[in-house]
Amino acid sequence: MSRQRTATELVSPFDPSIDLEPLTRGRPEVVCRPAATSEERSICARLRHEVFVVEQEIFAGTDEDAHDRDESSVHLVADVQGVAAGTVRIYPIDDDGLWKGDRLAVLPAFRRMVVGKRLVQTAVRTAGRLGGAEMIATVQLSNVRFFEHLGWHQDGQPAPAYGVMHQLMRIPLTP
Protein backbone atom coordinates (compact mmCIF):
# COMPACT_ATOMS: atom_id res chain seq x y z
CA MET A 1 0.00 0.00 0.00
CA SER A 2 1.65 3.21 -1.07
CA ARG A 3 -0.64 5.71 0.61
CA GLN A 4 -0.42 6.84 4.27
CA ARG A 5 -3.54 6.36 6.39
CA THR A 6 -4.60 6.85 9.97
CA ALA A 7 -5.01 3.78 12.19
CA THR A 8 -8.81 3.91 11.86
CA GLU A 9 -9.18 4.94 8.23
CA LEU A 10 -10.31 2.14 5.95
CA VAL A 11 -9.05 2.43 2.40
CA SER A 12 -11.24 1.67 -0.58
CA PRO A 13 -9.97 -1.24 -2.68
CA PHE A 14 -10.98 0.86 -5.69
CA ASP A 15 -8.36 3.51 -4.90
CA PRO A 16 -6.00 3.39 -7.92
CA SER A 17 -2.96 3.83 -5.65
CA ILE A 18 -3.69 0.49 -3.91
CA ASP A 19 -2.01 -2.70 -5.13
CA LEU A 20 -4.25 -5.55 -3.94
CA GLU A 21 -1.92 -8.37 -4.99
CA PRO A 22 0.52 -8.10 -2.06
CA LEU A 23 -2.44 -8.06 0.36
CA THR A 24 -3.56 -11.49 -0.81
CA ARG A 25 -0.19 -13.21 -0.29
CA GLY A 26 0.53 -15.24 2.80
CA ARG A 27 -1.92 -15.07 5.66
CA PRO A 28 -2.64 -11.42 6.38
CA GLU A 29 -4.87 -10.62 9.33
CA VAL A 30 -8.57 -10.19 8.48
CA VAL A 31 -10.46 -7.98 10.92
CA CYS A 32 -14.24 -7.81 10.55
CA ARG A 33 -16.18 -5.06 12.27
CA PRO A 34 -19.15 -2.74 11.77
CA ALA A 35 -18.57 0.04 9.26
CA ALA A 36 -17.84 3.00 11.53
CA THR A 37 -18.41 6.02 9.26
CA SER A 38 -20.51 7.09 6.31
CA GLU A 39 -17.37 6.75 4.17
CA GLU A 40 -16.97 3.12 5.26
CA ARG A 41 -20.64 2.44 4.53
CA SER A 42 -20.09 3.94 1.08
CA ILE A 43 -17.18 1.54 0.56
CA CYS A 44 -19.45 -1.36 1.59
CA ALA A 45 -22.07 -0.18 -0.91
CA ARG A 46 -19.43 -0.01 -3.67
CA LEU A 47 -18.17 -3.53 -2.82
CA ARG A 48 -21.71 -4.88 -3.07
CA HIS A 49 -22.30 -2.99 -6.32
CA GLU A 50 -19.16 -4.46 -7.88
CA VAL A 51 -20.13 -8.01 -6.89
CA PHE A 52 -23.92 -8.07 -7.37
CA VAL A 53 -24.48 -5.50 -10.13
CA VAL A 54 -21.27 -5.53 -12.19
CA GLU A 55 -19.83 -9.04 -11.74
CA GLN A 56 -22.86 -11.27 -11.14
CA GLU A 57 -25.48 -9.06 -12.85
CA ILE A 58 -28.09 -10.07 -10.26
CA PHE A 59 -29.35 -6.51 -9.88
CA ALA A 60 -29.76 -3.85 -12.55
CA GLY A 61 -28.41 -0.46 -11.50
CA THR A 62 -28.20 -0.98 -7.73
CA ASP A 63 -28.67 -3.61 -5.04
CA GLU A 64 -29.56 -1.02 -2.41
CA ASP A 65 -32.94 -1.24 -0.67
CA ALA A 66 -34.76 0.01 2.43
CA HIS A 67 -32.48 -2.00 4.75
CA ASP A 68 -29.57 0.22 3.72
CA ARG A 69 -31.37 3.22 5.20
CA ASP A 70 -32.68 1.38 8.28
CA GLU A 71 -30.82 2.34 11.46
CA SER A 72 -31.15 -1.22 12.80
CA SER A 73 -29.08 -2.62 9.93
CA VAL A 74 -25.44 -3.35 10.68
CA HIS A 75 -22.98 -3.19 7.79
CA LEU A 76 -19.91 -5.28 8.54
CA VAL A 77 -16.67 -4.78 6.68
CA ALA A 78 -13.62 -7.03 6.32
CA ASP A 79 -10.39 -5.09 6.77
CA VAL A 80 -7.25 -6.67 5.29
CA GLN A 81 -4.25 -4.54 6.25
CA GLY A 82 -6.37 -1.40 6.11
CA VAL A 83 -8.12 -2.19 2.82
CA ALA A 84 -11.80 -3.16 2.57
CA ALA A 85 -12.01 -6.69 1.14
CA GLY A 86 -15.65 -7.59 1.68
CA THR A 87 -18.90 -6.79 3.44
CA VAL A 88 -22.12 -8.31 4.76
CA ARG A 89 -25.30 -6.69 6.05
CA ILE A 90 -27.33 -7.95 9.03
CA TYR A 91 -30.60 -6.75 10.54
CA PRO A 92 -33.41 -7.88 12.85
CA ILE A 93 -36.51 -9.32 11.20
CA ASP A 94 -38.83 -9.41 14.21
CA ASP A 95 -39.04 -8.80 17.94
CA ASP A 96 -38.53 -12.50 18.72
CA GLY A 97 -34.81 -12.48 17.92
CA LEU A 98 -34.85 -13.47 14.25
CA TRP A 99 -32.09 -11.77 12.26
CA LYS A 100 -31.23 -11.86 8.57
CA GLY A 101 -27.81 -11.79 6.97
CA ASP A 102 -27.59 -10.77 3.36
CA ARG A 103 -25.49 -9.12 0.67
CA LEU A 104 -22.32 -11.05 1.55
CA ALA A 105 -19.83 -9.68 -0.97
CA VAL A 106 -16.12 -10.43 -1.21
CA LEU A 107 -13.98 -8.99 -3.99
CA PRO A 108 -12.49 -11.64 -6.31
CA ALA A 109 -8.90 -10.85 -5.26
CA PHE A 110 -9.74 -11.87 -1.67
CA ARG A 111 -11.92 -14.94 -2.26
CA ARG A 112 -9.16 -17.50 -1.69
CA MET A 113 -8.58 -16.08 1.77
CA VAL A 114 -10.77 -16.41 4.86
CA VAL A 115 -12.61 -13.12 4.27
CA GLY A 116 -16.03 -14.65 3.61
CA LYS A 117 -15.70 -17.04 6.54
CA ARG A 118 -14.69 -14.24 8.91
CA LEU A 119 -17.56 -12.02 7.72
CA VAL A 120 -20.16 -14.76 8.27
CA GLN A 121 -18.73 -15.66 11.70
CA THR A 122 -18.71 -11.98 12.70
CA ALA A 123 -22.28 -11.55 11.47
CA VAL A 124 -23.44 -14.47 13.61
CA ARG A 125 -21.56 -13.25 16.71
CA THR A 126 -22.73 -9.67 16.25
CA ALA A 127 -26.42 -10.59 15.85
CA GLY A 128 -26.15 -12.83 18.92
CA ARG A 129 -24.59 -10.02 20.99
CA LEU A 130 -27.40 -7.72 19.88
CA GLY A 131 -30.04 -10.09 21.26
CA GLY A 132 -30.66 -12.31 18.27
CA ALA A 133 -31.77 -15.91 18.81
CA GLU A 134 -31.56 -17.17 15.23
CA MET A 135 -30.30 -15.91 11.88
CA ILE A 136 -31.50 -16.71 8.39
CA ALA A 137 -29.92 -16.09 5.02
CA THR A 138 -30.88 -16.88 1.46
CA VAL A 139 -27.72 -18.30 -0.05
CA GLN A 140 -26.81 -18.88 -3.69
CA LEU A 141 -26.70 -22.64 -4.28
CA SER A 142 -22.97 -22.57 -5.03
CA ASN A 143 -22.38 -21.33 -1.45
CA VAL A 144 -24.56 -23.81 0.48
CA ARG A 145 -21.66 -26.12 1.45
CA PHE A 146 -19.61 -23.14 2.62
CA PHE A 147 -22.43 -22.12 4.98
CA GLU A 148 -22.98 -25.70 6.15
CA HIS A 149 -19.28 -25.89 7.02
CA LEU A 150 -19.84 -22.83 9.25
CA GLY A 151 -22.71 -24.51 11.13
CA TRP A 152 -25.72 -23.34 9.14
CA HIS A 153 -28.44 -25.77 8.02
CA GLN A 154 -30.79 -25.80 5.05
CA ASP A 155 -34.47 -24.97 5.54
CA GLY A 156 -36.84 -26.12 2.82
CA GLN A 157 -36.19 -26.40 -0.88
CA PRO A 158 -34.21 -24.03 -3.11
CA ALA A 159 -36.23 -21.20 -4.63
CA PRO A 160 -35.50 -18.30 -6.95
CA ALA A 161 -34.48 -14.99 -5.39
CA TYR A 162 -33.48 -12.04 -7.57
CA GLY A 163 -33.62 -14.36 -10.60
CA VAL A 164 -31.03 -16.80 -9.16
CA MET A 165 -31.67 -20.03 -7.25
CA HIS A 166 -31.09 -19.63 -3.50
CA GLN A 167 -31.38 -21.86 -0.46
CA LEU A 168 -32.85 -20.60 2.82
CA MET A 169 -30.38 -21.36 5.61
CA ARG A 170 -30.59 -20.98 9.41
CA ILE A 171 -28.25 -20.90 12.37
CA PRO A 172 -28.98 -20.51 16.09
CA LEU A 173 -27.33 -17.52 17.75
CA THR A 174 -25.79 -17.26 21.17
CA PRO A 175 -25.08 -14.06 23.07
VOBA-1610 file (N, C-alpha, C; in pm, whole numbers, padded with zeros to 5 digits, always signed):
BEGIN
Met+00085-00116+00000Met+00000+00000+00000Met+00090+00123+00000Ser+00074+00208-00094Ser+00165+00321-00107Ser+00116+00447-00037Arg-00006+00450+00007Arg-00064+00571+00061Arg-00065+00565+00214Gln-00038+00677+00281Gln-00042+00684+00427Gln-00188+00691+00471Arg-00219+00630+00585Arg-00354+00636+00639Arg-00346+00641+00790Thr-00455+00688+00852Thr-00460+00685+00997Thr-00494+00544+01040Ala-00477+00513+01168Ala-00501+00378+01219Ala-00646+00334+01199Thr-00741+00428+01198Thr-00881+00391+01186Thr-00938+00407+01046Glu-00867+00470+00957Glu-00918+00494+00823Glu-00911+00367+00740Leu-01024+00330+00684Leu-01031+00214+00595Leu-01018+00263+00452Val-00932+00201+00377Val-00905+00243+00240Val-00992+00163+00143Ser-01044+00232+00046Ser-01124+00167-00058Ser-01034+00081-00146Pro-01076-00041-00178Pro-00997-00124-00268Pro-01001-00071-00411Phe-01086+00028-00436Phe-01098+00086-00569Phe-01008+00207-00588Asp-00933+00243-00483Asp-00836+00351-00490Asp-00726+00307-00586Pro-00700+00382-00693Pro-00600+00339-00792Pro-00457+00330-00737Ser-00431+00390-00621Ser-00296+00383-00565Ser-00274+00253-00486Ile-00378+00171-00471Ile-00369+00049-00391Ile-00337-00070-00482Asp-00235-00146-00445Asp-00201-00270-00513Asp-00254-00385-00427Leu-00361-00450-00473Leu-00425-00555-00394Leu-00343-00683-00389Glu-00264-00709-00489Glu-00192-00837-00499Glu-00106-00869-00377Pro-00027-00777-00326Pro+00052-00810-00206Pro-00034-00840-00083Leu-00156-00784-00078Leu-00244-00806+00036Leu-00300-00947+00039Thr-00296-01016-00073Thr-00356-01149-00081Thr-00251-01259-00065Arg-00125-01222-00049Arg-00019-01321-00029Arg-00009-01359+00118Gly+00033-01480+00143Gly+00053-01524+00280Gly-00078-01534+00356Arg-00072-01501+00481Arg-00192-01507+00566Arg-00209-01375+00641Pro-00247-01269+00569Pro-00264-01142+00638Pro-00384-01148+00733Glu-00379-01067+00836Glu-00487-01062+00933Glu-00613-01005+00867Val-00727-01067+00896Val-00857-01019+00848Val-00936-00978+00971Val-00969-00851+00979Val-01046-00798+01092Val-01183-00757+01039Cys-01288-00815+01095Cys-01424-00781+01055Cys-01490-00703+01168Arg-01558-00596+01130Arg-01618-00506+01227Arg-01728-00425+01159Pro-01815-00361+01238Pro-01915-00274+01177Pro-01848-00155+01106Ala-01903-00117+00994Ala-01857+00004+00926Ala-01882+00121+01021Ala-01778+00199+01047Ala-01784+00300+01153Ala-01825+00439+01105Thr-01813+00467+00977Thr-01841+00602+00926Thr-01925+00593+00799Ser-01975+00706+00757Ser-02051+00709+00631Ser-01959+00674+00514Glu-01832+00710+00523Glu-01737+00675+00417Glu-01719+00523+00409Glu-01710+00457+00526Glu-01697+00312+00526Glu-01823+00245+00474Arg-01939+00300+00508Arg-02064+00244+00453Arg-02069+00263+00302Ser-02015+00373+00253Ser-02009+00394+00108Ser-01918+00291+00042Ile-01807+00258+00108Ile-01718+00154+00056Ile-01791+00021+00051Cys-01866-00011+00157Cys-01945-00136+00159Cys-02044-00138+00043Ala-02111-00026+00019Ala-02207-00018-00091Ala-02137-00040-00226Arg-02018+00016-00242Arg-01943-00001-00367Arg-01898-00146-00384Leu-01854-00211-00276Leu-01817-00353-00282Leu-01935-00436-00329Arg-02051-00414-00268Arg-02171-00488-00307Arg-02206-00461-00452His-02198-00335-00493His-02230-00299-00632His-02139-00376-00729Glu-02010-00378-00700Glu-01916-00446-00788Glu-01945-00595-00799Val-01986-00657-00688Val-02013-00801-00689Val-02150-00832-00748Phe-02256-00768-00699Phe-02392-00807-00737Phe-02446-00740-00863Val-02400-00620-00894Val-02448-00550-01013Val-02353-00571-01130Val-02224-00546-01110Val-02127-00553-01219Val-02087-00698-01250Glu-02036-00769-01150Glu-01983-00904-01174Glu-02092-01008-01199Gln-02187-01020-01105Gln-02286-01127-01114Gln-02412-01087-01191Glu-02432-00958-01212Glu-02548-00906-01285Glu-02680-00954-01226Ile-02685-00966-01093Ile-02809-01007-01026Ile-02905-00890-01018Phe-02854-00771-00996Phe-02935-00651-00988Phe-02900-00558-01104Ala-02999-00486-01151Ala-02976-00385-01255Ala-02966-00249-01187Gly-02856-00181-01205Gly-02841-00046-01150Gly-02788-00042-01007Thr-02861-00101-00914Thr-02820-00098-00773Thr-02879-00217-00698Asp-02813-00257-00592Asp-02867-00361-00504Asp-02921-00299-00375Glu-02912-00169-00363Glu-02956-00102-00241Glu-03107-00109-00225Asp-03151-00118-00098Asp-03294-00124-00067Asp-03319-00053+00066Ala-03438-00068+00119Ala-03476+00001+00243Ala-03388-00037+00361His-03334-00158+00363His-03248-00200+00475His-03119-00119+00482Asp-03077-00062+00371Asp-02957+00022+00372Asp-02980+00152+00446Arg-03104+00197+00451Arg-03137+00322+00520Arg-03191+00298+00661Asp-03213+00174+00697Asp-03268+00138+00828Asp-03158+00143+00933Glu-03181+00218+01039Glu-03082+00234+01146Glu-03050+00103+01218Ser-03141+00004+01212Ser-03115-00122+01280Ser-03024-00215+01200Ser-02999-00182+01074Ser-02908-00262+00993Ser-02764-00237+01034Val-02686-00344+01036Val-02544-00335+01068Val-02467-00378+00943His-02381-00291+00896His-02298-00319+00779His-02159-00356+00829Leu-02123-00482+00811Leu-01991-00528+00854Leu-01894-00519+00738Val-01770-00489+00769Val-01667-00478+00668Val-01547-00562+00708Ala-01485-00627+00609Ala-01362-00703+00632Ala-01245-00613+00596Asp-01156-00595+00691Asp-01039-00509+00677Asp-00915-00599+00666Val-00849-00592+00551Val-00725-00667+00529Val-00613-00564+00516Gln-00536-00550+00621Gln-00425-00454+00625Gln-00469-00313+00586Gly-00588-00275+00635Gly-00637-00140+00611Gly-00718-00121+00486Val-00736-00227+00407Val-00812-00219+00282Val-00940-00301+00296Ala-01052-00245+00252Ala-01180-00316+00257Ala-01178-00430+00155Ala-01205-00552+00201Ala-01201-00669+00114Ala-01339-00730+00090Gly-01432-00702+00181Gly-01565-00759+00168Gly-01660-00697+00268Thr-01787-00735+00257Thr-01890-00679+00344Thr-02006-00777+00356Val-02085-00761+00459Val-02212-00831+00476Val-02302-00740+00558Arg-02432-00752+00534Arg-02530-00669+00605Arg-02617-00761+00690Ile-02644-00720+00815Ile-02733-00795+00903Ile-02837-00701+00963Tyr-02955-00756+00993Tyr-03060-00675+01054Tyr-03167-00764+01118Pro-03234-00710+01221Pro-03341-00788+01285Pro-03464-00795+01195Ile-03529-00911+01198Ile-03651-00932+01120Ile-03776-00911+01206Asp-03767-00952+01333Asp-03883-00941+01421Asp-03838-00914+01565Asp-03934-00905+01653Asp-03904-00880+01794Asp-03874-01007+01872Asp-03879-01122+01806Asp-03853-01250+01872Asp-03709-01297+01856Gly-03623-01213+01803Gly-03481-01248+01792Gly-03438-01307+01660Leu-03523-01298+01558Leu-03485-01347+01425Leu-03411-01236+01350Trp-03291-01270+01303Trp-03209-01177+01226Trp-03187-01232+01086Lys-03156-01144+00994Lys-03123-01186+00857Lys-02985-01134+00821Gly-02909-01218+00755Gly-02781-01179+00697Gly-02797-01181+00547Asp-02751-01077+00482Asp-02759-01077+00336Asp-02652-00987+00276Arg-02644-00992+00146Arg-02549-00912+00067Arg-02404-00939+00106Leu-02371-01066+00131Leu-02232-01105+00155Leu-02156-01087+00024Ala-02059-00999+00024Ala-01983-00968-00097Ala-01834-00962-00064Val-01758-01043-00136Val-01612-01043-00121Val-01553-01020-00260Leu-01460-00926-00269Leu-01398-00899-00399Leu-01320-01021-00446Pro-01317-01045-00577Pro-01249-01164-00631Pro-01105-01181-00581Ala-01031-01075-00568Ala-00890-01085-00526Ala-00875-01147-00387Phe-00981-01139-00305Phe-00974-01187-00167Phe-01051-01317-00143Arg-01106-01376-00245Arg-01192-01494-00226Arg-01118-01620-00187Arg-00991-01631-00209Arg-00916-01750-00169Arg-00868-01740-00026Met-00897-01630+00037Met-00858-01608+00177Met-00977-01646+00266Val-00970-01610+00391Val-01077-01641+00486Val-01175-01525+00504Val-01179-01432+00412Val-01261-01312+00427Val-01408-01347+00441Gly-01462-01429+00352Gly-01603-01465+00361Gly-01635-01537+00490Lys-01550-01630+00528Lys-01570-01704+00654Lys-01572-01609+00772Arg-01476-01519+00779Arg-01469-01424+00891Arg-01591-01331+00894Leu-01637-01288+00777Leu-01756-01202+00772Leu-01879-01275+00824Val-01899-01400+00782Val-02016-01476+00827Val-02007-01502+00977Gln-01890-01542+01026Gln-01873-01566+01170Gln-01898-01438+01250Thr-01850-01326+01201Thr-01871-01198+01270Thr-02018-01159+01267Ala-02084-01184+01157Ala-02228-01155+01147Ala-02306-01234+01251Val-02275-01362+01264Val-02344-01447+01361Val-02317-01400+01504Arg-02191-01373+01536Arg-02156-01325+01671Arg-02222-01190+01701Thr-02219-01100+01604Thr-02273-00967+01625Thr-02424-00973+01649Ala-02496-01047+01567Ala-02642-01059+01585Ala-02674-01122+01720Gly-02596-01221+01762Gly-02615-01283+01892Gly-02593-01184+02005Arg-02487-01104+01996Arg-02459-01002+02099Arg-02568-00896+02105Leu-02635-00873+01992Leu-02740-00772+01988Leu-02877-00828+02024Gly-02879-00951+02078Gly-03004-01009+02126Gly-03070-01107+02033Gly-03008-01136+01921Gly-03066-01231+01827Gly-03065-01373+01880Ala-03167-01451+01842Ala-03177-01591+01881Ala-03147-01684+01763Glu-03177-01637+01644Glu-03156-01717+01523Glu-03133-01623+01406Met-03055-01669+01309Met-03030-01591+01188Met-03067-01674+01067Ile-03123-01607+00967Ile-03150-01671+00839Ile-03072-01599+00730Ala-03054-01669+00620Ala-02992-01609+00502Ala-03041-01687+00381Thr-03062-01619+00271Thr-03088-01688+00146Thr-02956-01689+00070Val-02907-01809+00043Val-02772-01830-00005Val-02775-01886-00148Gln-02693-01830-00236Gln-02681-01888-00369Gln-02639-02034-00356Leu-02693-02120-00441Leu-02670-02264-00428Leu-02522-02300-00427Ser-02440-02227-00499Ser-02297-02257-00503Ser-02229-02234-00367Asn-02296-02164-00276Asn-02238-02133-00145Asn-02298-02213-00029Val-02389-02306-00058Val-02456-02381+00048Val-02356-02461+00131Arg-02264-02533+00069Arg-02166-02612+00145Arg-02078-02524+00233Phe-02040-02409+00183Phe-01961-02314+00262Phe-02035-02279+00391Phe-02164-02247+00380Phe-02243-02212+00498Phe-02262-02332+00590Glu-02285-02450+00533Glu-02298-02570+00615Glu-02171-02595+00695His-02057-02573+00633His-01928-02589+00702His-01917-02495+00823Leu-01987-02382+00817Leu-01984-02283+00925Leu-02096-02306+01027Gly-02170-02417+01014Gly-02271-02451+01113Gly-02415-02418+01076Trp-02438-02365+00958Trp-02572-02334+00914Trp-02639-02462+00862His-02773-02463+00861His-02844-02577+00802His-02952-02528+00706Gln-02980-02612+00608Gln-03079-02580+00505Gln-03220-02586+00564Asp-03307-02500+00512Asp-03447-02497+00554Asp-03532-02495+00427Gly-03598-02606+00399Gly-03684-02612+00282Gly-03607-02639+00155Gln-03675-02615+00045Gln-03619-02640-00088Gln-03566-02511-00149Pro-03471-02523-00241Pro-03421-02403-00311Pro-03535-02332-00384Ala-03523-02202-00395Ala-03623-02120-00463Ala-03552-02001-00528Pro-03613-01946-00632Pro-03550-01830-00695Pro-03559-01705-00607Ala-03452-01629-00605Ala-03448-01499-00539Ala-03364-01409-00629Tyr-03418-01298-00668Tyr-03348-01204-00757Tyr-03309-01272-00888Gly-03388-01370-00932Gly-03362-01436-01060Gly-03256-01545-01053Val-03207-01578-00934Val-03103-01680-00916Val-03152-01777-00808Met-03125-01906-00825Met-03167-02003-00725Met-03090-01983-00594His-03164-01981-00484His-03109-01963-00350His-03165-02069-00257Gln-03095-02093-00150Gln-03138-02186-00046Gln-03153-02108+00085Leu-03269-02120+00150Leu-03285-02060+00282Leu-03203-02142+00381Met-03123-02072+00462Met-03038-02136+00561Met-03063-02070+00696Arg-03037-02146+00805Arg-03059-02098+00941Arg-02942-02138+01030Ile-02924-02055+01134Ile-02825-02090+01237Ile-02874-02031+01370Pro-02864-02109+01478Pro-02898-02051+01609Pro-02788-01954+01652Leu-02828-01852+01726Leu-02733-01752+01775Leu-02719-01763+01925Thr-02602-01731+01974Thr-02579-01726+02117Thr-02523-01589+02151Pro-02557-01539+02270Pro-02508-01406+02307Pro-02358-01402+02323
//
